[in-house]
Amino acid sequence: MIRIAITPKKIKGSVQVPPSKSLAHRAIICASLARGKSIIRNIEYSKDIEATISAMKELGTMIFQYDDYLEIDGTTTFFRNNCEIDCCESGSTLRFIVPISIVCEANVHFKGEGRLGKRPLDVYYHIFDQQNISYLYRENVLDLYIRGQLQGGEFEIPGDVSSQFISGLLFALPLMDQDSKIIITSPLQSKGYIDLTIQMLNQYGIEIIHHDYQEFIIRGRQQYQPCDYSVEADFSQAAFYLVAGALGNDVAMKGLNLETKQGDKEAVQILEKMGCCLTPVDDGHQMYPGILTATTIDGSQCPDIIPVIALACAMSRGVSHIVNIERLRIKECDRLKATVEVINQLGGIAKEEKDSMIIEGVSSLHGGMVSSYNDHRMAMMEAIASTVCEDVVVIDQKECVQKSYPSFWEHFESLGGVYDEFDMGD
């Protein structure tokens, strides 16, 4: 375990925003379900993406990895019917691949690490019960055995647990013999992620019809078509640099697609509402600071950016409310609790409620020792917080950023960030 001590300093320069992890997961899966060769360009091999690559290989897909692109041939996908899939800590891998793994009759064992076993899978268990699919699992540990074959039909799915269940079914159901319908039984959160799934399915030749996101109509016996695809930049990672700009740092972001369907682009609208301005510059786009003003934010559609957006709220004038964020509690850590703790430990004023946080703005943070909670988004938020602290910020488990953004610390240093490392052993 590596602990780092970051010297408070503004960062400056330009950075290539890494490719979207959300889109990369989806592209790898779609290419793996297409018979023929696809190319996926602009790939970064985070731990989560490696987990999805490994999962599809285990199902029989031929995947060849190069420095920044993949060659994928799905001709042999589903040729294996006894599989052990290690999802590591990737919730997307787990929830996307579960229904895909039983498109054909199969025996599958899913395992994972960290808090992944605490993430609910009841939506799938209910489907298994309805379809007489055998399964066995342990509480609070990802150790799931499934035996059977998924069938098409009608599925009632809650919209406020995780959109990943809906996406997982949208990947699998076009391959069924029967037509299918997904009915959403509660308000749909993270709608932007469903948009990304449908966009990627369309890219690979699959048609999904929806009625205002309340019903999804999926025709059976469709065929995925191979294609050449390049992954666009990730707004959930750009959010760290957007907030850095809002806090007075001078960071240009390269590669942003402002026409994206990524829900995390909401970071731009939130910061502009608080008084900042995103402006085109020679190296891409830059968020210029204004007088940060407190606001109310609905985090239901963009949960991944909330920790770093909360940092902006901590440095604004007035009292901000971030609401509808109870789902943050079932991420890599309890991000609602962790974000409040870190803001307070650094010298801010924040209060945790059941599904919201209240943040009173301050003029500066004093720094101190904080935990990353072994959570990539917490560690990166804390690094950006160091740029507005008066004293050193000490963070444990530096390596946790490997989950989504392996080059983060390299980019942070390239922008002038300064830190010392201490190897704490295992």
C-alpha positions in Angstrom: 0.0 0.0 0.0 1.4 3.4 -1.0 0.6 6.5 1.0 1.2 9.9 -0.6 1.7 13.4 0.9 0.6 16.1 -1.6 2.1 19.5 -1.4 -0.6 22.2 -1.8 -0.1 23.8 -5.2 -2.2 25.0 -8.1 -2.0 22.8 -11.2 -1.5 24.1 -14.7 -1.3 22.7 -18.2 -3.3 20.5 -20.6 -4.3 16.9 -20.2 -5.8 14.3 -22.5 -8.9 13.1 -20.8 -8.9 9.3 -20.7 -11.4 7.3 -22.7 -14.8 6.6 -21.2 -14.8 3.5 -19.1 -18.6 3.3 -19.5 -18.5 3.3 -23.3 -15.5 1.0 -23.3 -17.3 -1.7 -21.3 -20.2 -1.5 -23.7 -18.1 -1.6 -26.8 -16.1 -4.6 -25.7 -19.3 -6.5 -24.9 -21.1 -5.6 -28.2 -18.0 -6.5 -30.2 -17.8 -9.8 -28.4 -21.3 -10.6 -29.3 -20.8 -9.9 -33.0 -19.7 -12.6 -35.4 -16.6 -11.2 -37.1 -13.7 -8.9 -36.3 -14.2 -5.5 -34.6 -11.6 -2.9 -33.7 -12.0 -0.8 -30.6 -9.6 2.2 -30.5 -8.6 4.6 -27.7 -8.6 2.0 -24.9 -7.0 2.5 -21.4 -6.5 -0.7 -19.5 -7.9 0.1 -16.1 -8.7 -2.8 -13.8 -12.4 -2.5 -14.6 -11.8 -2.7 -18.3 -9.4 -5.6 -17.9 -12.2 -7.4 -15.9 -14.7 -7.1 -18.8 -12.0 -8.2 -21.3 -11.2 -11.2 -19.1 -14.9 -12.0 -18.7 -15.7 -12.1 -22.4 -12.5 -14.2 -23.1 -13.8 -16.7 -20.5 -17.0 -16.9 -22.5 -15.0 -17.8 -25.6 -14.4 -14.5 -27.3 -11.1 -14.0 -29.1 -9.6 -10.7 -27.9 -6.2 -9.4 -28.8 -4.8 -6.5 -26.8 -2.5 -3.8 -28.2 -1.2 -0.6 -26.6 -4.3 1.5 -27.1 -6.7 -0.7 -29.2 -8.4 -4.1 -29.2 -9.1 -6.6 -31.9 -12.2 -8.6 -31.0 -13.7 -11.6 -32.8 -17.0 -12.9 -31.3 -17.3 -15.9 -33.6 -16.5 -18.2 -30.8 -18.4 -16.5 -28.0 -20.6 -18.9 -26.1 -18.5 -21.9 -27.3 -17.6 -22.5 -23.6 -20.4 -23.5 -21.2 -18.3 -23.9 -18.0 -16.9 -20.6 -17.0 -15.3 -18.9 -14.0 -15.6 -15.1 -14.3 -13.6 -12.9 -12.0 -15.2 -9.4 -11.9 -12.5 -8.0 -9.6 -14.2 -4.9 -8.2 -16.2 -4.0 -11.3 -19.9 -3.6 -10.8 -20.4 -3.0 -14.5 -18.7 -6.2 -15.4 -20.8 -8.2 -13.0 -24.2 -6.8 -13.8 -23.6 -6.6 -17.5 -22.2 -10.1 -17.9 -24.6 -12.1 -15.7 -27.4 -12.3 -18.2 -25.0 -12.5 -21.1 -23.3 -15.5 -19.6 -26.5 -17.6 -19.8 -27.6 -16.6 -23.3 -26.8 -20.3 -24.0 -27.2 -23.1 -21.5 -24.2 -22.7 -19.2 -22.6 -23.3 -15.7 -21.0 -20.0 -14.6 -19.2 -19.0 -11.4 -18.8 -15.3 -10.7 -16.3 -14.1 -8.1 -15.0 -10.7 -7.2 -13.2 -8.6 -4.6 -13.8 -5.7 -2.2 -17.3 -4.5 -1.6 -18.6 -6.0 -4.9 -20.4 -8.8 -3.0 -22.4 -6.2 -1.1 -23.9 -4.8 -4.2 -27.4 -6.1 -4.6 -28.2 -8.7 -7.3 -31.8 -9.3 -6.2 -33.2 -8.1 -9.6 -31.4 -11.0 -11.3 -32.3 -13.5 -8.6 -36.0 -12.7 -9.1 -35.6 -13.4 -12.8 -33.8 -16.7 -12.1 -36.7 -17.7 -9.8 -39.2 -16.9 -12.5 -37.3 -18.9 -15.2 -36.2 -21.8 -13.0 -32.6 -20.9 -13.4 -30.5 -22.5 -10.6 -28.2 -20.2 -8.6 -26.3 -20.3 -5.3 -24.6 -17.4 -3.6 -23.1 -16.3 -0.3 -24.1 -13.1 1.5 -21.8 -10.1 1.3 -19.2 -12.0 -0.8 -19.3 -12.3 -4.6 -19.3 -16.1 -4.9 -22.2 -16.7 -7.3 -22.9 -20.0 -9.2 -25.5 -20.0 -12.0 -26.7 -22.9 -14.1 -29.3 -22.6 -16.8 -30.3 -20.5 -19.8 -32.0 -17.2 -20.0 -35.3 -16.9 -21.9 -36.9 -13.9 -23.5 -40.3 -12.5 -22.3 -41.5 -9.8 -20.1 -39.4 -8.4 -17.3 -40.4 -6.0 -14.5 -37.3 -4.1 -13.3 -37.0 -1.3 -10.8 -35.4 1.8 -12.1 -34.0 3.1 -8.8 -31.6 0.3 -7.9 -29.1 0.4 -10.7 -29.4 1.0 -14.5 -26.8 -1.7 -14.9 -29.5 -4.4 -14.6 -31.4 -2.9 -17.5 -28.3 -2.6 -19.6 -27.3 -6.2 -18.9 -30.7 -7.4 -20.2 -30.6 -5.0 -23.2 -27.3 -6.7 -24.2 -28.6 -10.3 -23.8 -32.3 -10.1 -24.9 -31.8 -9.3 -28.6 -30.1 -12.8 -28.9 -33.2 -14.6 -27.5 -35.5 -16.6 -29.8 -38.5 -14.7 -28.4 -39.3 -10.9 -28.4 -39.0 -9.3 -25.0 -40.2 -6.3 -23.1 -38.7 -4.6 -20.0 -41.1 -2.6 -17.9 -39.6 -0.1 -15.5 -41.5 -0.2 -12.2 -40.0 2.8 -10.3 -38.5 6.1 -11.3 -35.5 5.6 -13.6 -32.2 6.9 -12.3 -29.0 7.2 -14.3 -31.0 7.5 -17.5 -27.8 8.7 -19.3 -26.2 5.3 -18.8 -29.2 3.6 -20.6 -28.7 6.1 -23.4 -25.1 5.0 -23.7 -26.2 1.3 -23.8 -28.8 2.0 -26.6 -26.3 4.1 -28.5 -23.7 1.3 -28.4 -26.2 -1.3 -29.3 -27.2 0.8 -32.3 -23.5 1.1 -33.3 -23.3 -2.7 -33.5 -26.6 -3.2 -35.4 -29.1 -3.8 -32.6 -32.4 -2.0 -32.4 -34.1 -1.1 -29.1 -37.4 0.7 -29.0 -38.4 2.5 -25.8 -41.5 4.4 -24.7 -40.3 7.3 -22.6 -37.9 4.9 -20.8 -40.9 3.2 -19.1 -41.0 0.3 -21.5 -38.2 -1.2 -23.7 -39.2 -3.4 -26.6 -36.5 -5.8 -27.7 -37.0 -7.9 -30.9 -35.5 -11.4 -30.6 -33.2 -13.1 -33.1 -31.2 -10.0 -33.8 -27.5 -10.2 -34.8 -24.7 -8.0 -33.6 -22.6 -6.6 -36.5 -18.8 -6.1 -36.1 -17.5 -2.6 -36.6 -14.6 -0.2 -36.0 -15.2 2.1 -33.0 -13.2 4.7 -31.1 -14.0 5.4 -27.5 -14.6 9.1 -26.7 -13.2 10.9 -23.6 -14.8 10.2 -20.2 -16.8 13.0 -18.6 -16.7 11.3 -15.2 -12.9 11.7 -15.2 -13.0 15.1 -16.9 -15.2 16.2 -13.9 -12.0 16.2 -11.7 -10.4 18.8 -14.0 -13.6 20.7 -14.5 -13.8 21.2 -10.7 -10.1 22.0 -10.6 -10.8 24.8 -13.0 -13.7 26.0 -10.9 -11.3 26.2 -8.0 -8.9 28.4 -9.8 -6.5 25.9 -11.4 -5.5 26.4 -15.0 -6.2 23.1 -16.8 -7.2 22.6 -20.4 -8.9 19.3 -21.2 -8.3 17.6 -24.6 -10.8 15.2 -26.3 -14.1 16.3 -24.8 -17.2 15.6 -27.0 -19.8 18.2 -25.9 -22.4 16.4 -27.9 -22.0 13.2 -25.8 -24.8 11.2 -24.3 -22.7 10.6 -21.1 -24.8 11.6 -18.2 -21.7 12.8 -16.3 -21.5 15.8 -18.7 -23.9 17.2 -16.1 -20.8 18.4 -14.3 -20.5 21.2 -16.8 -24.1 22.4 -16.2 -23.7 22.2 -12.5 -20.5 24.2 -12.4 -21.9 26.8 -14.8 -25.0 27.1 -12.6 -22.6 27.8 -9.7 -20.9 30.6 -11.6 -18.2 29.1 -13.8 -17.8 29.0 -17.6 -16.6 26.2 -19.9 -14.7 27.8 -22.8 -13.0 26.5 -25.9 -9.2 27.0 -25.8 -6.3 26.0 -28.1 -5.8 22.7 -26.2 -9.5 21.8 -26.0 -11.8 23.1 -23.3 -11.2 24.8 -20.0 -13.5 25.6 -17.0 -12.9 29.1 -15.9 -13.8 30.0 -12.3 -16.3 32.6 -11.2 -17.6 33.4 -7.8 -18.8 30.0 -6.8 -22.3 30.2 -5.5 -24.1 27.4 -3.5 -26.8 25.5 -5.2 -29.1 22.5 -5.0 -28.0 19.4 -7.0 -30.0 16.3 -7.9 -27.4 13.6 -8.0 -29.7 10.8 -9.1 -28.6 10.9 -12.8 -24.9 11.4 -12.2 -23.8 9.7 -9.0 -20.2 9.1 -10.0 -19.3 12.9 -10.1 -20.9 13.7 -6.8 -17.7 13.4 -4.6 -15.8 16.0 -6.7 -18.8 18.2 -7.2 -19.2 18.2 -3.4 -15.7 19.6 -3.2 -16.8 22.6 -5.4 -19.8 23.1 -3.1 -17.4 23.1 -0.1 -15.6 26.1 -1.6 -18.7 28.0 -2.7 -20.6 30.9 -1.0 -23.6 29.7 0.9 -25.1 26.3 1.7 -25.5 23.6 -1.0 -27.8 20.6 -0.9 -27.0 17.5 -2.9 -30.1 15.3 -2.9 -31.2 11.8 -4.2 -27.8 10.2 -3.7 -28.5 7.2 -1.4 -27.1 4.9 -4.1 -23.7 6.4 -3.4 -23.7 4.1 -0.3 -23.3 1.0 -2.4 -20.4 2.1 -4.5 -16.7 1.0 -3.9 -17.2 2.6 -0.5 -20.1 4.4 1.1 -19.4 7.5 -0.9 -22.0 9.6 0.7 -20.5 9.1 4.2 -16.9 9.2 2.9 -17.4 12.5 1.0 -18.8 14.2 4.1 -16.0 12.8 6.3 -13.3 14.0 3.9 -14.7 17.5 3.5 -14.9 17.8 7.3 -11.4 16.4 7.9 -9.9 18.9 5.4 -11.6 21.8 7.1 -14.9 22.1 5.4 -18.4 21.9 6.8 -20.6 19.1 5.6 -23.5 17.0 7.1 -24.6 13.6 6.1 -28.3 12.7 5.8 -30.0 9.5 4.7 -30.0 10.3 0.9 -28.4 13.7 0.8 -25.6 15.9 2.0 -25.6 19.5 3.2 -22.4 21.5 2.6 -21.7 25.0 3.9 -19.0 26.7 1.9 -15.7 28.0 3.3 -13.0 30.2 1.9 -10.2 27.6 2.1 -9.4 24.1 3.4 -6.6 23.4 5.8 -5.5 20.0 4.6 -4.6 17.0 6.7 -4.7 13.2 6.6 -7.6 11.5 4.8 -8.5 8.0 3.6 -9.1 7.1 0.0 -11.4 4.3 1.3 -9.7 2.3 -1.4 -12.0 4.1 -3.8 -10.6 5.6 -7.0 -13.0 8.5 -7.1 -12.4 9.5 -3.5 -8.6 9.5 -4.0 -8.8 11.7 -7.1 -11.2 14.1 -5.4 -8.7 14.4 -2.5 -5.9 15.2 -5.0 -7.9 18.0 -6.5 -8.8 19.2 -3.0 -5.1 19.6 -2.2 -4.9 22.5 -4.7 -7.0 24.7 -2.4 -5.6 23.5 0.9 -3.2 25.4 3.2 -1.2 22.4 4.3 -0.2 18.9 3.0 -2.9 16.4 2.2 -2.0 12.8 3.0 -3.9 10.0 1.2 -3.5 6.3 1.6 -3.8 3.6 -1.0 -2.5 5.7 -3.9 -2.8 2.6 -6.2 -6.7 2.5 -6.0 -6.9 4.8 -9.1 -5.9 1.8 -11.2 -9.6 0.8 -11.1 -10.6 3.5 -13.6 -7.8 5.9 -14.4 -4.3 4.3 -14.2 -2.5 7.3 -15.5 -4.1 9.8 -13.0 -1.0 10.4 -10.9 1.2 10.7 -14.0 -1.2 13.3 -15.3 -1.4 15.1 -12.0 2.4 15.3 -11.9 2.5 16.6 -15.5 0.2 19.4 -14.5 2.7 20.4 -11.7 1.3 18.4 -8.8 3.9 17.5 -6.2 3.8 14.6 -3.8 6.0 12.3 -1.8 5.4 8.5 -1.6 5.7 6.2 1.4 5.5 2.4 0.9 3.4 1.1 3.9 3.7 -2.5 2.8 0.7 -4.9 2.7 
